[in-house]
Amino acid sequence: MAGLPPLRKLRKTTAVVALVFLGFFAHRIVNFWMDDASLQSFSGAELSPSQSVVCRDVVRGTPFGVDSVFEENTRLYFYSTISNSMRYSSDTLLHIWYWGTDTIQTERCIIKAAEFHKGLDEKESSQSGIGVCHTEIAPKLLKPGEWSVDLVAGRKLLSSRQFRIEPNR
């Protein structure tokens, strides 16, 4: 240890830089452990629907005619893809159709396994917990104006979509 100079000859700036470096290093270690703990607690978190749309038709499990403006006397569907669908039973998921602030229709959302959804085959989609549900509203119930559809689980709002119905031209 003869090559090291005595500590009294160190400059103040060198000591400050070393102290800042050690503080930064300690900070990074603490953040690493804190982030790891927060990721573990997040792994059990509930996932929300990845997709909800209002459409004119559902063909082979895929929505067609997705839009935000529809004509009167059109049958409409509310299509929801639900991640982590194993958590929900069919009696807790509801599609609620609103015309302005009035509730027009409330239907249970029955979860089905996604058929070839987003490139997943049926085996993978059932293992990943992706489910699909859709409900429809009869054309005679649709009135011109502002509409919305909510997907709720119990008292928790999972998804909401707004759209407009215009009178026939």
Disulfide bonds with the S-S distance in Angstrom:
Cys109-Cys133 1.66
